[in-house]
Amino acid sequence: MKMVKSLILGSAAALVAVGGAQAADLPVKAKAVEYVKVCSLYGPGFYYIPGTDTCIKLGGYLRVEVLANANSVYTGNTNSFGGANNRFTNGYTWRSREDLNIDTRTATEYGVVRTFFDATFTWTTDNYGVNGAAPGATVYAPLGGGGTVAPASAPNNAGAGNGSYGTVGVYYAFIQFAGFTIGKAVSQFSAPWQNYPGNNYDGLVGGGGTVTGVNQFTYTAEFGNGVSLALSAQDQAAYYQAGVNNLSAGGPYGASDYAGTISPDFVGMLRVDQAWGLFQASVAAHDNHAAYYGATELTGHPDDKWGWAGALALSIKNIPTGPGDTINVQGVYTDGATRYNIQDLAGAAGANTIYGGTNIPGLYQSVGIGFAPDTIFAAGIQQQTIKTWGFRGAYTHNWNPYWNTAIYGAYAAVMYNDTSKTLLCGIGGVGGTVRTTLASAAGTGLTSCNPDYNIAQLGLITRWTPVKNLTFSADVIWTHLDQKYTGVVSLPSGSIGKPAALYEMKDQDTVSLLLRAQRNW
């Protein structure tokens, strides 16, 4: 009995001691919980970051889309596998994407300090191409989703990108402070609607782009009543180089021969943004800085050639046809600055090669070719600028709060000067001219060798928004390539399944359908 009593008392004493120790460890006063508070200074969706005076907003979208009769979600069948119009041309290309953006703002004695970041996470199907190491076999993702050609020894489904490919993209990353914008943002040259006056389709010609942003250092002055002026220096390397092509390097249009980056593009933009709509005038200067005529410094080089671009844009809101109806139009002219017209999502450096049928006996098929670099040159000859002009526009009509339709179009004309045409087409000209390359077969030739060409585009889109921030759309687009070559040419075989044969030079057409579902948040 004494042993049991001693055990109980000892256990009680131990519990009291432990409890006392734990009580001694407790803080004298618990720290108050910091709750997230709504920040109403900058519109809905902003909250204070706990413990700071900085407001933050998270946003983005999830998008699923499929483009019928195209090998790219961005553009139609205007080149490569899509332009082949054969069994390598996709019946569809599918893509799923999540976009995330982070917007922070802090009030200071200098005004609001803003940072903005936008990134995308994307999965896209790819293409099949000829396996050069095994005739009669193919390679999936021959460009690897990133422009890297798969090794010839790669198995059929083991291209550089392993077929369908996932990518992470940084669209915008910039700081705004006291009128300055520093970082990756939409070019000040572009209209506020960028590539989309009323459409979803990415590949419209006729104006500036940089939907995914371009590095820049910009100052914007606000004059009140919606009037502003922006002066900007922006990186030209990523999105504004269409090519400085050295014809001495071989090939129908030579090969691009850029030197190191030496000067940014300089942009000025004046905008009037009021209740009736918007007017904008933009101008850009673009330095074309080429490397050498040959492989070494001893071969010499052409002088730098400055190009330029100018654009006007107009938006008219709330027109009499209905509430919210809008007309957006813009026009552009470029001289040695092609990307300000044929923007970065409108095809690879303005290159178009589209195949079709022919009615001429003895010929295999027809082909249309159009190419638009910034300049061309040859050994001992200075850079010759390529001139372009174009426009794009759309009219959007709202049937009711849930449905709207837009009709849109675009046009671009590409013009070579007389010296350029002589270099490309003159008999006995430099090696690698269009005439000597495309007309090498006996008994064939270009009856008209003219590298000028035009692109016309016409589209129709209908959107349905059954609930807020959820939209389904169908966007059909027709593209016409009006090329100026005539005659018969001999083309070599390639990785898109075309044989070495005789082809008629002929205008071409292509039609695509873009279906999209998008949930904004």
C-alpha positions as CSV (number, residue, x, y, z in Angstrom):
1,M,0.0,0.0,0.0
2,K,2.8,2.4,0.9
3,M,4.5,1.5,-2.5
4,V,1.3,2.4,-4.4
5,K,0.8,5.7,-2.5
6,S,4.4,6.7,-3.2
7,L,4.0,5.9,-6.9
8,I,0.8,8.0,-7.2
9,L,2.4,11.0,-5.3
10,G,5.6,10.7,-7.4
11,S,3.6,10.7,-10.7
12,A,1.5,13.8,-9.6
13,A,4.7,15.7,-8.7
14,A,6.2,14.9,-12.1
15,L,3.1,16.1,-13.9
16,V,3.0,19.3,-11.9
17,A,6.7,19.9,-12.7
18,V,6.2,19.3,-16.5
19,G,3.1,21.5,-16.5
20,G,5.1,24.2,-14.8
21,A,7.9,24.0,-17.3
22,Q,5.4,24.2,-20.2
23,A,3.7,27.2,-18.6
24,A,7.0,29.0,-18.3
25,D,7.7,28.5,-22.0
26,L,4.5,30.3,-23.1
27,P,4.8,33.9,-24.3
28,V,3.5,36.6,-22.1
29,K,1.2,37.9,-24.9
30,A,0.3,36.2,-28.2
31,K,1.2,38.1,-31.4
32,A,-1.8,39.4,-33.3
33,V,-2.7,37.6,-36.6
34,E,-2.2,39.8,-39.7
35,Y,-5.1,39.4,-42.0
36,V,-5.1,40.1,-45.7
37,K,-6.9,43.3,-46.4
38,V,-8.6,44.6,-49.6
39,C,-6.7,47.3,-51.4
40,S,-9.2,49.6,-53.2
41,L,-6.7,52.1,-54.6
42,Y,-6.1,50.3,-57.9
43,G,-9.3,48.6,-58.8
44,P,-10.9,45.2,-58.0
45,G,-8.7,42.2,-57.2
46,F,-5.9,44.0,-55.3
47,Y,-5.0,43.1,-51.7
48,Y,-2.3,44.4,-49.3
49,I,0.6,42.1,-48.8
50,P,0.5,41.5,-45.0
51,G,2.9,43.7,-43.2
52,T,3.5,46.1,-46.1
53,D,1.9,49.0,-48.0
54,T,2.2,47.1,-51.3
55,C,-0.9,45.9,-53.1
56,I,-0.8,42.7,-55.2
57,K,-3.2,41.2,-57.7
58,L,-3.0,37.7,-59.3
59,G,-4.6,37.0,-62.6
60,G,-4.4,34.9,-65.8
61,Y,-6.3,32.5,-68.0
62,L,-6.5,28.9,-69.0
63,R,-6.8,28.4,-72.8
64,V,-7.4,25.4,-75.0
65,E,-7.4,25.8,-78.7
66,V,-7.1,23.8,-81.9
67,L,-6.3,25.1,-85.4
68,A,-7.8,23.1,-88.2
69,N,-5.7,22.7,-91.5
70,A,-2.5,24.2,-90.1
71,N,0.8,23.0,-88.7
72,S,1.1,26.0,-86.3
73,V,-1.3,27.6,-83.8
74,Y,0.1,31.0,-84.7
75,T,-0.1,31.1,-88.5
76,G,-1.8,29.4,-91.4
77,N,-0.3,27.1,-93.9
78,T,2.1,29.5,-95.5
79,N,5.5,27.7,-95.2
80,S,7.3,24.5,-94.2
81,F,5.1,21.4,-93.5
82,G,1.9,23.5,-93.6
83,G,2.7,25.1,-97.0
84,A,3.5,21.7,-98.5
85,N,-0.2,20.8,-98.7
86,N,0.6,17.1,-98.7
87,R,0.5,14.2,-96.2
88,F,2.8,16.1,-93.8
89,T,0.3,18.9,-93.5
90,N,-1.6,18.6,-90.2
91,G,-5.3,18.3,-90.2
92,Y,-5.1,20.0,-86.8
93,T,-2.7,21.4,-84.3
94,W,-3.7,21.4,-80.6
95,R,-2.5,23.5,-77.7
96,S,-3.3,24.0,-74.0
97,R,-1.9,26.9,-72.1
98,E,-2.0,28.4,-68.6
99,D,-1.1,32.1,-68.1
100,L,-0.2,33.6,-64.8
101,N,0.4,37.3,-64.1
102,I,1.4,39.1,-60.9
103,D,0.7,42.9,-60.6
104,T,2.1,44.8,-57.6
105,R,1.7,48.5,-56.9
106,T,3.1,50.8,-54.1
107,A,2.2,54.5,-53.6
108,T,5.3,56.6,-53.1
109,E,6.2,60.3,-53.1
110,Y,7.2,59.9,-56.7
111,G,3.9,58.3,-57.7
112,V,3.0,54.7,-58.0
113,V,5.7,52.1,-58.3
114,R,4.4,49.1,-60.4
115,T,5.9,45.8,-61.3
116,F,4.2,43.4,-63.7
117,F,5.1,39.8,-64.5
118,D,3.3,37.4,-67.0
119,A,4.3,33.9,-67.8
120,T,2.8,31.0,-69.8
121,F,3.0,27.2,-69.4
122,T,2.1,25.6,-72.8
123,W,1.7,22.2,-74.3
124,T,1.5,21.9,-78.1
125,T,1.4,19.1,-80.7
126,D,4.2,19.0,-83.3
127,N,4.8,17.8,-86.9
128,Y,6.1,14.8,-88.8
129,G,8.9,15.2,-91.3
130,V,11.1,13.1,-93.6
131,N,13.8,11.0,-91.8
132,G,16.9,11.8,-93.9
133,A,18.7,8.8,-92.6
134,A,16.0,6.3,-93.6
135,P,14.1,7.1,-96.8
136,G,10.4,6.1,-96.4
137,A,10.5,6.8,-92.7
138,T,9.6,9.9,-90.7
139,V,10.6,11.8,-87.6
140,Y,8.1,13.3,-85.2
141,A,9.0,16.8,-84.0
142,P,11.9,17.4,-86.6
143,L,12.1,20.9,-85.3
144,G,11.8,19.9,-81.7
145,G,9.3,22.5,-80.8
146,G,12.2,25.0,-80.5
147,G,13.8,25.2,-83.9
148,T,16.4,22.5,-83.3
149,V,16.6,19.9,-86.1
150,A,16.5,16.4,-84.8
151,P,19.6,14.2,-85.5
152,A,19.3,12.0,-88.6
153,S,19.8,8.9,-86.4
154,A,16.8,9.8,-84.2
155,P,14.1,7.1,-84.1
156,N,10.7,8.0,-85.7
157,N,9.2,9.4,-82.5
158,A,12.3,10.7,-80.8
159,G,13.0,14.1,-82.3
160,A,14.8,16.8,-80.5
161,G,11.5,17.8,-78.8
162,N,10.2,14.2,-78.2
163,G,7.1,15.0,-80.2
164,S,4.5,17.1,-78.4
165,Y,6.4,19.7,-76.5
166,G,5.9,21.8,-73.3
167,T,7.3,25.3,-73.0
168,V,7.6,28.0,-70.4
169,G,7.4,31.6,-71.7
170,V,8.1,34.9,-70.1
171,Y,5.8,37.4,-71.8
172,Y,6.1,40.5,-69.6
173,A,8.5,41.5,-66.8
174,F,8.7,45.2,-66.3
175,I,8.9,48.0,-63.7
176,Q,7.0,51.3,-64.0
177,F,8.2,54.3,-62.0
178,A,7.8,58.1,-62.4
179,G,6.8,57.8,-66.1
180,F,9.4,55.2,-67.0
181,T,8.8,51.6,-68.2
182,I,11.8,49.4,-67.9
183,G,11.8,45.7,-69.0
184,K,9.8,43.4,-71.3
185,A,6.5,45.0,-72.4
186,V,4.5,45.5,-75.6
187,S,6.3,47.8,-78.0
188,Q,5.3,51.5,-77.9
189,F,5.0,51.3,-81.7
190,S,2.1,48.8,-81.6
191,A,-1.5,49.8,-81.4
192,P,-3.2,49.0,-78.1
193,W,-4.9,46.0,-79.7
194,Q,-1.5,44.7,-81.0
195,N,-2.2,41.9,-83.5
196,Y,-5.9,41.7,-82.7
197,P,-8.1,44.5,-84.1
198,G,-11.0,42.0,-83.6
199,N,-9.6,38.5,-84.1
200,N,-8.0,35.7,-82.2
201,Y,-5.7,34.5,-85.0
202,D,-2.1,35.6,-84.4
203,G,-0.7,35.9,-87.9
204,L,-2.1,39.2,-89.3
205,V,0.2,41.3,-91.3
206,G,-0.2,45.1,-91.6
207,G,1.3,46.4,-88.3
208,G,3.5,45.9,-85.3
209,G,3.2,43.0,-82.8
210,T,5.3,41.9,-79.8
211,V,2.3,40.3,-78.1
212,T,4.9,38.6,-75.9
213,G,6.7,41.8,-75.1
214,V,10.1,43.3,-76.0
215,N,12.8,44.6,-73.7
216,Q,12.7,48.4,-73.6
217,F,13.5,51.6,-71.8
218,T,10.6,54.0,-72.2
219,Y,9.6,57.4,-70.9
220,T,5.9,58.3,-71.2
221,A,4.7,61.9,-70.6
222,E,1.0,62.4,-69.7
223,F,-0.4,65.8,-70.8
224,G,-3.9,65.3,-69.6
225,N,-7.2,64.8,-71.4
226,G,-6.0,61.4,-72.6
227,V,-2.9,62.8,-74.5
228,S,0.4,61.1,-74.0
229,L,3.8,60.9,-75.7
230,A,6.2,57.9,-75.3
231,L,9.9,57.8,-76.3
232,S,11.5,54.4,-76.3
233,A,14.7,52.4,-76.9
234,Q,13.9,48.7,-77.5
235,D,15.8,45.6,-78.2
236,Q,15.7,44.7,-81.9
237,A,17.3,41.3,-81.8
238,A,14.4,39.1,-80.6
239,Y,11.5,40.3,-82.6
240,Y,12.5,43.0,-85.1
241,Q,15.1,41.5,-87.3
242,A,13.7,40.2,-90.6
243,G,17.1,39.5,-92.1
244,V,20.1,41.3,-93.6
245,N,20.6,38.7,-96.4
246,N,24.0,38.2,-98.1
247,L,23.4,36.9,-101.6
248,S,27.0,35.8,-101.8
249,A,26.2,33.1,-99.2
250,G,24.2,31.1,-101.7
251,G,20.5,30.1,-102.0
252,P,17.7,31.9,-103.8
253,Y,17.7,34.8,-101.3
254,G,21.2,34.2,-99.8
255,A,21.5,33.8,-96.1
256,S,21.0,36.2,-93.2
257,D,24.3,37.7,-92.1
258,Y,23.8,39.7,-88.9
259,A,26.7,41.0,-86.9
260,G,26.6,41.7,-83.1
261,T,23.9,43.9,-81.7
262,I,25.1,47.5,-81.9
263,S,22.0,49.8,-81.5
264,P,18.5,49.4,-80.2
265,D,15.5,50.5,-82.2
266,F,14.3,54.0,-81.3
267,V,10.5,54.5,-81.1
268,G,8.3,57.5,-80.7
269,M,4.5,57.3,-80.1
270,L,1.8,60.0,-79.7
271,R,-1.6,58.9,-78.5
272,V,-5.0,60.5,-77.9
273,D,-7.2,58.2,-75.8
274,Q,-10.7,59.6,-75.0
275,A,-14.3,58.4,-74.7
276,W,-15.0,58.5,-78.4
277,G,-12.0,56.2,-79.2
278,L,-8.3,56.4,-79.8
279,F,-5.8,57.9,-82.3
280,Q,-2.1,56.9,-82.3
281,A,0.9,57.9,-84.5
282,S,4.1,55.9,-84.2
283,V,7.5,56.0,-85.8
284,A,10.6,53.8,-85.4
285,A,14.3,53.8,-86.5
286,H,16.0,50.5,-87.1
287,D,19.7,49.9,-87.6
288,N,20.7,47.1,-90.0
289,H,24.1,46.0,-88.9
290,A,25.6,43.2,-91.2
291,A,28.7,41.1,-90.6
292,Y,31.2,40.3,-93.5
293,Y,30.9,39.5,-97.2
294,G,32.8,36.3,-96.6
295,A,34.0,34.2,-93.7
296,T,36.7,36.5,-92.4
297,E,37.3,40.2,-91.7
298,L,39.6,40.4,-94.8
299,T,36.5,40.1,-97.1
300,G,35.1,43.4,-96.0
301,H,31.6,44.3,-95.0
302,P,28.7,46.6,-96.0
303,D,28.1,49.8,-94.1
304,D,25.2,50.0,-91.6
305,K,21.9,50.9,-93.2
306,W,19.2,52.6,-91.1
307,G,15.7,51.7,-91.8
308,W,12.5,53.2,-90.5
309,A,8.7,52.6,-90.1
310,G,5.7,54.8,-89.5
311,A,2.1,53.9,-88.5
312,L,-1.2,55.4,-87.8
313,A,-4.0,53.8,-85.8
314,L,-7.6,54.7,-85.1
315,S,-10.3,53.2,-82.9
316,I,-13.9,54.3,-82.9
317,K,-16.0,53.2,-80.0
318,N,-19.8,52.9,-79.4
319,I,-20.8,53.4,-83.0
320,P,-24.5,53.6,-83.9
321,T,-24.8,49.9,-84.8
322,G,-25.0,48.8,-81.2
323,P,-23.6,49.2,-77.6
324,G,-19.9,48.4,-77.4
325,D,-19.5,48.0,-81.2
326,T,-16.0,49.0,-82.3
327,I,-14.0,49.8,-85.4
328,N,-10.2,49.4,-85.2
329,V,-8.0,50.3,-88.2
330,Q,-4.3,51.0,-88.7
331,G,-1.8,51.5,-91.6
332,V,1.9,51.2,-91.8
333,Y,4.9,51.9,-94.1
334,T,8.4,50.5,-93.7
335,D,11.8,50.9,-95.4
336,G,14.4,48.5,-94.1
337,A,12.3,47.6,-91.1
338,T,10.0,44.9,-92.3
339,R,9.0,43.5,-88.9
340,Y,7.0,46.6,-88.1
341,N,4.6,45.4,-90.9
342,I,5.0,41.7,-91.2
343,Q,5.2,41.1,-87.4
344,D,6.9,38.3,-85.5
345,L,3.9,36.0,-85.4
346,A,3.0,36.5,-89.1
347,G,5.5,33.9,-90.4
348,A,9.3,33.3,-90.4
349,A,10.9,36.6,-91.5
350,G,8.0,37.1,-94.0
351,A,8.9,33.9,-95.7
352,N,6.1,32.2,-97.7
353,T,6.4,29.0,-99.7
354,I,3.0,27.5,-100.5
355,Y,2.5,24.5,-102.9
356,G,-0.6,23.8,-105.0
357,G,-1.9,22.2,-108.2
358,T,-1.2,23.0,-111.8
359,N,-2.9,22.6,-115.1
360,I,0.2,22.6,-117.2
361,P,1.1,19.1,-118.7
362,G,4.5,17.8,-117.7
363,L,4.8,19.8,-114.5
364,Y,4.6,18.3,-111.1
365,Q,2.8,21.0,-109.1
366,S,2.8,24.8,-108.6
367,V,4.5,26.9,-106.0
368,G,4.2,30.5,-104.7
369,I,7.2,32.1,-103.1
370,G,7.5,35.4,-101.1
371,F,10.3,36.6,-98.9
372,A,10.8,39.9,-97.1
373,P,14.0,40.6,-95.2
374,D,15.1,44.0,-94.1
375,T,17.9,44.3,-96.6
376,I,19.9,42.3,-99.2
377,F,23.5,42.8,-100.4
378,A,26.3,41.0,-102.1
379,A,30.1,41.1,-102.1
380,G,31.2,44.6,-102.8
381,I,27.7,46.0,-102.9
382,Q,26.0,47.9,-100.1
383,Q,22.8,47.0,-98.3
384,Q,19.6,47.5,-100.3
385,T,16.5,48.1,-98.2
386,I,13.2,46.3,-98.8
387,K,10.1,48.6,-98.6
388,T,6.6,47.5,-97.5
389,W,3.3,48.9,-96.7
390,G,0.1,47.4,-95.2
391,F,-3.0,47.8,-93.1
392,R,-5.2,45.8,-90.8
393,G,-8.6,46.4,-89.3
394,A,-11.8,45.0,-87.9
395,Y,-15.4,45.8,-87.1
396,T,-16.9,44.1,-84.0
397,H,-20.7,43.9,-83.4
398,N,-22.3,42.8,-80.2
399,W,-25.5,40.9,-80.8
400,N,-26.3,40.8,-77.1
401,P,-24.3,40.5,-73.8
402,Y,-23.4,36.9,-74.7
403,W,-22.6,36.9,-78.4
404,N,-20.4,39.1,-80.7
405,T,-19.0,38.8,-84.2
406,A,-16.1,40.5,-85.9
407,I,-15.1,40.7,-89.5
408,Y,-11.5,41.6,-90.1
409,G,-8.8,41.8,-92.7
410,A,-5.2,42.7,-93.4
411,Y,-2.9,43.4,-96.4
412,A,0.8,43.8,-96.9
413,A,2.8,44.7,-100.0
414,V,6.6,44.0,-100.4
415,M,8.7,45.9,-102.8
416,Y,12.3,45.5,-103.9
417,N,14.3,48.3,-105.6
418,D,15.9,48.1,-109.0
419,T,19.3,47.2,-107.6
420,S,17.8,44.4,-105.5
421,K,16.0,43.0,-108.5
422,T,19.1,43.0,-110.6
423,L,21.1,41.2,-107.8
424,L,18.3,38.6,-107.5
425,C,17.3,38.2,-111.1
426,G,20.0,39.6,-113.3
427,I,21.6,37.1,-115.7
428,G,25.3,36.7,-114.8
429,G,24.7,38.3,-111.4
430,V,26.1,37.2,-108.1
431,G,26.0,33.5,-107.1
432,G,22.9,32.4,-105.4
433,T,20.4,34.6,-107.3
434,V,16.8,33.6,-107.7
435,R,17.3,33.2,-111.5
436,T,20.3,31.0,-111.4
437,T,18.9,28.9,-108.5
438,L,15.3,28.5,-109.5
439,A,15.9,28.2,-113.3
440,S,18.7,25.7,-113.5
441,A,16.9,23.0,-115.5
442,A,17.4,23.0,-119.2
443,G,14.4,24.3,-121.1
444,T,12.9,26.0,-118.0
445,G,13.1,29.5,-116.6
446,L,11.3,32.4,-115.1
447,T,9.5,34.4,-117.8
448,S,9.1,37.1,-115.2
449,C,11.6,37.3,-112.3
450,N,10.1,39.7,-109.8
451,P,10.6,39.2,-106.1
452,D,7.8,41.6,-105.1
453,Y,4.7,40.1,-103.6
454,N,1.5,40.8,-101.7
455,I,-0.4,39.1,-98.9
456,A,-4.2,39.5,-98.4
457,Q,-6.1,38.1,-95.3
458,L,-9.8,38.0,-94.5
459,G,-11.4,36.5,-91.4
460,L,-14.6,36.1,-89.5
461,I,-14.9,35.3,-85.8
462,T,-17.9,34.7,-83.5
463,R,-17.6,34.5,-79.7
464,W,-20.0,33.2,-77.1
465,T,-19.6,34.1,-73.4
466,P,-22.3,32.1,-71.5
467,V,-21.0,33.2,-68.1
468,K,-18.6,35.9,-67.1
469,N,-14.9,35.3,-68.0
470,L,-15.7,32.1,-70.0
471,T,-15.6,32.4,-73.8
472,F,-15.9,30.0,-76.7
473,S,-14.9,31.2,-80.2
474,A,-14.6,30.1,-83.8
475,D,-12.2,32.1,-86.1
476,V,-11.9,31.3,-89.8
477,I,-9.1,32.9,-91.8
478,W,-8.3,33.0,-95.5
479,T,-4.8,34.0,-96.8
480,H,-3.9,34.8,-100.4
481,L,-0.3,35.0,-101.6
482,D,0.0,37.2,-104.7
483,Q,3.5,36.5,-105.9
484,K,5.0,38.1,-109.0
485,Y,7.1,35.3,-110.5
486,T,5.9,33.6,-113.6
487,G,7.3,30.6,-115.5
488,V,8.6,27.2,-114.7
489,V,11.3,26.4,-112.1
490,S,13.2,23.4,-111.1
491,L,13.2,22.8,-107.3
492,P,15.3,20.3,-105.3
493,S,13.7,17.7,-103.0
494,G,13.3,18.6,-99.3
495,S,12.3,17.4,-95.9
496,I,8.6,18.2,-96.5
497,G,8.2,15.3,-99.0
498,K,8.4,17.3,-102.2
499,P,10.4,15.7,-105.1
500,A,13.0,17.4,-107.3
501,A,10.8,18.4,-110.2
502,L,9.4,21.1,-112.4
503,Y,7.0,23.5,-110.7
504,E,4.8,26.3,-112.1
505,M,5.2,29.7,-110.3
506,K,1.6,30.6,-109.3
507,D,-0.4,32.5,-106.7
508,Q,-1.6,30.4,-103.7
509,D,-4.4,30.3,-101.1
510,T,-4.9,28.7,-97.7
511,V,-7.8,28.6,-95.2
512,S,-7.6,27.7,-91.5
513,L,-10.1,27.5,-88.6
514,L,-9.1,28.4,-85.0
515,L,-11.4,27.0,-82.2
516,R,-10.7,28.3,-78.7
517,A,-12.1,27.9,-75.2
518,Q,-10.7,30.4,-72.6
519,R,-11.4,30.9,-68.9
520,N,-10.1,34.2,-67.5
521,W,-9.5,34.6,-63.7
